[in-house]
Amino acid sequence: MSRAACVLTFIPLMFALGPGALLAQDMTIAPGSTRSFSPFPIVMYDTDIGFGYGGRVKFVDYLGKKESLDLILFNSTKGERWYVFTFSIPDFEIRQGRRYGLSFDLKAEYDKYLNYSFYGFGPGTPESNETLFTHETINVPLTFGRGLTPHLVVEAAYAFRWLRYTDPREGPFQDEIADLAARGRFFAPYLTFALKYDTSDSQIHPTRGVRFILQDDWSGKFMGSRDAAFNRVTVDLRKYQRVFGAKDVFAVRALAQYVAGGDIPLFDHATLGGGNVNTALRGFPLNRFLDRGKFLVNAEYRFPIVWRLGGNLFADAGTVWPSLRGIDLGEAAFDAGAGLRFYMPDFVVRVDVAWSSEGMGLYFNFGHIF
């Protein structure tokens, strides 16, 4: 969930229960003590979505199979709906740094966003191009993985996905969005192959090590889609380094992506803007820049404050481009900001605020950006 707002009141009721509860800065899970229960109620106000309420709860190893069950429910008074169910065996953190024969992840997500924006393609699109509409996604990926070594993982996934655009309004691209809306809900599945090399010490709160992710997403008629045909390649390199002691972490990430194909759903293009993992340009609105390719660099200094509460200082930079010959780093966008982190036993809660040449972005979500 990534929400930009002018005014946000975030009132967390924060607690963690269960015999597996872990300290904020010590995420190592010892054999035989993996069971944990992490609930997190949400109460917030956002000028775009109104009064929001819901919560997240995660159960780990309650069946004794090293599995996890994760549920997010979120509603708002202006019609925002975000529901996520995730089942993993073994759990992401339990499989971290281990060799394993097979992993399985099932995720079912429904997200309806009333005020989605499209600004056009290219790094120089003006803010005045913003066209608002309602965006709805149903996404059900099934992922199988294998830990070839403690640090090398291969994964394959098939994502059942349905998209719908409705109610175009207020902007110069109303006709284009109306054409997409005329499709109704359309089926746009894709197949993913990923190779991951990871020497970090945690999936939840990494403090040292590196991660390298090479991922290829394919969509086309051979996977049952009549409405999408694309190939999206992503290269993601991350480095985590302890500084000033064991609890202060400097993290940096560089990401490059290119999307080829003749029928690319609008937001399957390379996208920058907002507070999502692969688009994190936090001083700019969600989907602010789109094109065929992108570069993105993020740097963060993460530090403890008190108990489970931590802070974060960060900077983001990135640009989009139509082709390798069309790359112009002089058109890169920059932002900087600060945030808070609350460390639960099985996930991280984050709030970030960032400033750029176009104003301020304020976001609430779960997990580190990278």
C-alpha positions as CSV (number, residue, x, y, z in Angstrom):
1,M,0.0,0.0,0.0
2,S,1.5,3.3,-1.0
3,R,-0.4,6.5,-0.4
4,A,0.7,10.0,-1.1
5,A,-1.2,12.7,0.9
6,C,-1.2,16.3,2.0
7,V,-2.3,15.4,5.5
8,L,-1.8,12.1,7.3
9,T,-2.5,11.2,10.8
10,F,-1.0,7.8,11.6
11,I,-2.1,6.3,14.9
12,P,-0.6,2.8,15.3
13,L,-1.6,0.4,18.1
14,M,1.7,-1.5,18.2
15,F,2.2,-4.8,19.9
16,A,3.7,-8.2,19.3
17,L,2.6,-11.5,21.0
18,G,3.8,-15.0,21.0
19,P,6.8,-17.1,22.1
20,G,8.7,-16.3,18.9
21,A,8.7,-12.5,19.4
22,L,12.1,-11.0,18.4
23,L,14.0,-7.9,19.2
24,A,13.8,-5.0,16.7
25,Q,17.4,-5.2,15.7
26,D,17.9,-9.0,16.1
27,M,16.0,-10.8,13.4
28,T,17.9,-14.1,13.6
29,I,15.5,-17.0,14.0
30,A,16.9,-19.9,16.1
31,P,16.0,-23.5,15.3
32,G,13.1,-24.7,17.4
33,S,11.8,-21.3,18.3
34,T,10.3,-20.1,15.0
35,R,6.6,-19.7,16.1
36,S,5.5,-16.1,16.3
37,F,2.3,-13.9,16.0
38,S,2.6,-10.3,14.8
39,P,-0.6,-8.2,14.7
40,F,-0.6,-4.5,13.7
41,P,-3.9,-2.5,13.7
42,I,-4.0,0.6,11.3
43,V,-5.9,3.8,11.8
44,M,-5.0,6.7,9.5
45,Y,-6.3,9.7,7.6
46,D,-5.3,10.5,4.0
47,T,-6.7,13.4,1.9
48,D,-6.9,11.1,-1.1
49,I,-8.6,8.1,0.4
50,G,-10.2,9.6,3.5
51,F,-10.3,7.8,6.9
52,G,-8.5,4.4,6.6
53,Y,-8.8,1.5,8.9
54,G,-7.7,-2.1,9.0
55,G,-4.7,-4.2,10.0
56,R,-2.1,-6.8,9.3
57,V,-1.5,-10.1,11.1
58,K,1.1,-12.7,10.5
59,F,1.3,-16.2,11.9
60,V,4.6,-18.2,11.6
61,D,5.0,-21.9,12.2
62,Y,1.7,-22.5,13.9
63,L,1.3,-25.8,11.9
64,G,4.8,-26.8,12.7
65,K,5.9,-26.8,9.1
66,K,8.0,-23.6,9.2
67,E,5.1,-22.0,7.2
68,S,3.7,-18.5,7.5
69,L,0.2,-17.0,6.9
70,D,0.0,-13.3,6.3
71,L,-3.2,-11.2,6.0
72,I,-3.8,-7.5,5.3
73,L,-7.2,-5.9,5.3
74,F,-7.6,-2.2,4.6
75,N,-10.7,-0.1,3.8
76,S,-11.3,3.7,3.6
77,T,-14.3,6.0,3.7
78,K,-13.6,7.1,0.1
79,G,-13.8,3.6,-1.3
80,E,-10.2,2.4,-1.1
81,R,-10.0,-1.4,-0.8
82,W,-6.8,-3.4,-0.3
83,Y,-6.9,-7.1,0.7
84,V,-3.9,-9.4,0.7
85,F,-3.5,-13.0,1.7
86,T,-0.1,-14.7,1.5
87,F,0.9,-18.3,2.4
88,S,4.5,-19.3,2.3
89,I,6.2,-22.6,3.1
90,P,8.8,-22.3,4.4
91,D,8.5,-18.7,5.5
92,F,10.8,-16.1,3.8
93,E,12.8,-15.4,6.9
94,I,13.2,-19.1,7.9
95,R,14.5,-20.0,4.5
96,Q,17.0,-17.1,4.5
97,G,20.6,-18.2,4.3
98,R,19.7,-21.9,4.0
99,R,19.7,-24.5,1.3
100,Y,16.3,-26.0,0.7
101,G,14.6,-28.4,-1.7
102,L,11.4,-26.5,-2.6
103,S,9.5,-23.4,-1.5
104,F,6.0,-22.4,-2.3
105,D,4.3,-19.0,-2.1
106,L,0.7,-18.3,-2.8
107,K,-0.5,-14.7,-2.8
108,A,-4.0,-13.4,-3.5
109,E,-4.3,-9.6,-3.7
110,Y,-7.2,-7.2,-4.5
111,D,-6.5,-3.5,-4.8
112,K,-8.9,-0.8,-5.9
113,Y,-7.5,2.7,-6.1
114,L,-10.0,5.5,-6.8
115,N,-7.5,8.2,-7.6
116,Y,-4.9,6.6,-9.9
117,S,-2.9,8.9,-12.2
118,F,-1.4,8.8,-15.7
119,Y,1.0,11.6,-16.8
120,G,2.1,10.3,-20.2
121,F,5.3,8.7,-21.3
122,G,8.9,10.1,-21.0
123,P,11.0,11.8,-18.3
124,G,9.8,15.3,-19.2
125,T,6.0,14.9,-18.9
126,P,4.6,18.0,-17.1
127,E,2.5,17.7,-13.9
128,S,-0.4,19.3,-15.7
129,N,-0.8,16.1,-17.8
130,E,-2.2,14.3,-14.8
131,T,-5.3,12.3,-15.7
132,L,-7.3,10.7,-12.9
133,F,-9.2,7.4,-13.1
134,T,-10.1,4.3,-11.0
135,H,-7.7,1.4,-11.2
136,E,-8.6,-2.1,-10.0
137,T,-6.3,-5.2,-9.8
138,I,-6.8,-8.8,-8.9
139,N,-3.4,-10.6,-8.7
140,V,-2.8,-14.2,-7.8
141,P,0.8,-15.3,-8.2
142,L,2.0,-18.9,-7.5
143,T,5.7,-19.1,-6.9
144,F,8.0,-22.1,-6.6
145,G,11.6,-21.8,-5.6
146,R,14.7,-23.8,-4.7
147,G,17.7,-22.9,-2.6
148,L,20.5,-24.3,-4.6
149,T,23.0,-23.1,-2.0
150,P,22.5,-21.0,1.2
151,H,22.9,-17.9,-1.0
152,L,21.7,-18.9,-4.5
153,V,18.0,-19.2,-5.2
154,V,16.0,-19.9,-8.4
155,E,12.3,-19.1,-8.6
156,A,9.5,-19.5,-11.2
157,A,6.0,-18.0,-10.9
158,Y,2.8,-17.8,-12.8
159,A,0.6,-14.8,-11.9
160,F,-3.1,-14.9,-12.7
161,R,-4.0,-11.2,-13.1
162,W,-7.0,-9.2,-14.0
163,L,-7.0,-5.4,-14.6
164,R,-9.7,-2.8,-15.0
165,Y,-9.6,1.0,-15.6
166,T,-12.8,3.0,-15.1
167,D,-14.1,6.5,-14.6
168,P,-11.5,8.6,-16.5
169,R,-11.7,12.3,-15.5
170,E,-9.8,15.5,-15.1
171,G,-6.9,15.4,-17.6
172,P,-5.7,15.4,-21.2
173,F,-5.6,11.6,-21.5
174,Q,-9.3,11.0,-20.8
175,D,-9.9,9.6,-24.3
176,E,-7.0,7.1,-24.0
177,I,-8.1,5.9,-20.6
178,A,-11.7,5.7,-21.9
179,D,-10.5,3.3,-24.7
180,L,-8.8,1.1,-22.0
181,A,-11.9,1.3,-19.9
182,A,-14.0,0.0,-22.8
183,R,-12.2,-3.4,-22.5
184,G,-13.8,-3.9,-19.1
185,R,-11.9,-6.3,-16.9
186,F,-9.2,-8.0,-18.9
187,F,-6.9,-10.9,-18.2
188,A,-3.2,-10.1,-18.3
189,P,-1.2,-13.0,-16.7
190,Y,2.6,-13.3,-16.8
191,L,5.3,-15.8,-16.1
192,T,8.3,-14.9,-14.0
193,F,11.8,-16.5,-13.8
194,A,14.2,-15.1,-11.2
195,L,17.8,-15.8,-10.1
196,K,18.8,-14.4,-6.7
197,Y,22.1,-14.3,-5.0
198,D,21.8,-13.1,-1.4
199,T,24.4,-13.0,1.3
200,S,22.4,-10.7,3.6
201,D,21.5,-11.7,7.1
202,S,17.8,-11.2,7.0
203,Q,14.8,-10.7,4.7
204,I,13.0,-8.5,7.2
205,H,15.8,-6.2,8.4
206,P,19.1,-6.8,6.5
207,T,22.1,-5.2,8.2
208,R,25.0,-6.6,6.1
209,G,25.6,-8.5,2.8
210,V,24.6,-8.1,-0.8
211,R,21.6,-9.1,-2.9
212,F,21.6,-9.5,-6.7
213,I,18.3,-10.2,-8.4
214,L,17.9,-11.0,-12.1
215,Q,14.2,-11.3,-13.1
216,D,12.4,-11.8,-16.4
217,D,8.6,-11.4,-16.7
218,W,6.8,-12.8,-19.8
219,S,3.3,-12.3,-21.0
220,G,1.6,-13.4,-24.2
221,K,-0.9,-15.6,-25.9
222,F,1.0,-18.8,-25.0
223,M,0.1,-18.0,-21.4
224,G,-3.6,-17.5,-22.0
225,S,-3.6,-13.7,-22.5
226,R,-5.3,-12.0,-25.4
227,D,-4.7,-8.5,-23.9
228,A,-1.0,-8.4,-23.0
229,A,2.3,-9.3,-24.8
230,F,5.5,-8.1,-23.2
231,N,8.9,-9.1,-21.9
232,R,10.2,-7.2,-18.9
233,V,13.8,-7.7,-17.6
234,T,14.9,-6.3,-14.3
235,V,18.4,-6.2,-12.7
236,D,18.5,-5.2,-9.0
237,L,21.7,-4.9,-7.0
238,R,21.6,-4.1,-3.2
239,K,24.3,-3.6,-0.6
240,Y,23.9,-3.5,3.2
241,Q,26.6,-2.3,5.5
242,R,26.7,-1.7,9.3
243,V,28.1,1.7,10.3
244,F,28.7,3.2,13.8
245,G,27.9,-0.1,15.4
246,A,25.7,-3.2,14.9
247,K,22.3,-1.3,14.8
248,D,23.1,1.5,12.2
249,V,22.8,0.4,8.6
250,F,23.7,2.1,5.4
251,A,21.8,0.5,2.4
252,V,22.1,1.3,-1.3
253,R,20.3,-0.1,-4.3
254,A,20.7,0.3,-8.1
255,L,18.0,-1.0,-10.4
256,A,17.7,-1.1,-14.2
257,Q,14.6,-2.3,-16.2
258,Y,13.6,-2.6,-19.8
259,V,10.2,-3.6,-21.2
260,A,9.7,-4.8,-24.8
261,G,6.6,-5.9,-26.5
262,G,3.7,-4.9,-28.7
263,D,0.9,-4.9,-26.1
264,I,2.1,-3.6,-22.8
265,P,-0.5,-2.9,-20.1
266,L,-0.2,0.8,-19.1
267,F,1.5,0.3,-15.8
268,D,3.6,-2.7,-16.8
269,H,5.9,-0.2,-18.4
270,A,9.0,0.9,-16.5
271,T,7.6,3.2,-13.9
272,L,9.0,5.6,-11.3
273,G,7.2,7.6,-8.5
274,G,5.7,6.8,-5.2
275,G,6.7,4.5,-2.4
276,N,6.6,1.0,-3.9
277,V,9.6,-1.3,-4.0
278,N,10.5,-1.1,-7.6
279,T,9.3,2.4,-8.3
280,A,10.6,4.3,-5.2
281,L,11.0,7.9,-6.2
282,R,9.3,9.1,-3.0
283,G,9.2,12.8,-3.6
284,F,7.0,12.3,-6.7
285,P,3.5,11.0,-7.1
286,L,2.8,7.3,-7.9
287,N,3.3,6.6,-11.6
288,R,4.8,10.0,-12.2
289,F,7.2,8.8,-15.0
290,L,6.7,5.9,-17.4
291,D,8.5,4.6,-20.5
292,R,10.2,1.5,-21.9
293,G,13.2,1.5,-19.6
294,K,14.4,3.1,-16.3
295,F,17.3,3.5,-14.0
296,L,16.7,3.9,-10.2
297,V,19.1,4.5,-7.3
298,N,18.1,4.5,-3.6
299,A,20.3,5.2,-0.6
300,E,19.2,4.9,3.0
301,Y,20.7,5.3,6.5
302,R,18.7,3.3,9.0
303,F,19.2,3.9,12.7
304,P,17.6,2.9,16.0
305,I,15.6,5.4,18.1
306,V,14.1,3.5,21.1
307,W,12.8,0.0,21.6
308,R,11.4,-1.2,18.3
309,L,11.2,2.3,16.7
310,G,13.8,3.3,14.2
311,G,14.5,6.2,11.9
312,N,15.6,6.5,8.2
313,L,17.2,9.2,6.1
314,F,17.2,8.6,2.4
315,A,17.7,10.0,-1.1
316,D,16.3,8.7,-4.5
317,A,17.3,9.3,-8.1
318,G,16.0,7.9,-11.3
319,T,14.9,8.5,-14.9
320,V,13.0,6.7,-17.6
321,W,13.9,6.3,-21.3
322,P,12.4,5.0,-24.6
323,S,15.5,3.1,-25.7
324,L,19.2,2.7,-24.9
325,R,19.9,5.3,-27.5
326,G,17.4,7.6,-25.8
327,I,18.9,7.7,-22.4
328,D,19.5,11.2,-21.0
329,L,20.8,11.2,-17.5
330,G,20.4,15.0,-17.5
331,E,16.7,14.4,-17.1
332,A,17.0,12.4,-13.9
333,A,14.7,13.3,-11.0
334,F,15.9,13.5,-7.4
335,D,14.4,13.6,-4.0
336,A,15.4,13.3,-0.3
337,G,13.5,12.6,2.9
338,A,13.2,10.9,6.3
339,G,11.0,8.2,7.8
340,L,10.2,6.1,10.7
341,R,10.3,2.3,11.0
342,F,8.6,0.1,13.6
343,Y,10.1,-3.4,13.8
344,M,7.6,-6.3,14.4
345,P,8.8,-9.9,14.8
346,D,7.9,-10.8,11.2
347,F,7.7,-7.5,9.2
348,V,8.6,-3.8,9.3
349,V,6.1,-0.9,9.3
350,R,7.3,2.2,7.6
351,V,6.2,5.8,7.1
352,D,8.3,8.0,4.7
353,V,8.1,11.7,3.8
354,A,10.1,13.0,0.9
355,W,10.6,16.3,-0.9
356,S,11.4,17.0,-4.5
357,S,11.1,19.9,-7.1
358,E,7.4,18.9,-7.4
359,G,6.5,19.0,-3.7
360,M,6.1,16.4,-1.0
361,G,5.2,12.7,-0.9
362,L,4.0,10.9,2.3
363,Y,3.7,7.1,2.4
364,F,2.6,4.3,4.7
365,N,3.6,0.7,3.9
366,F,5.1,-2.5,5.1
367,G,8.7,-3.6,4.7
368,H,11.8,-1.7,3.8
369,I,11.8,-0.3,0.2
370,F,14.8,-2.6,-0.4
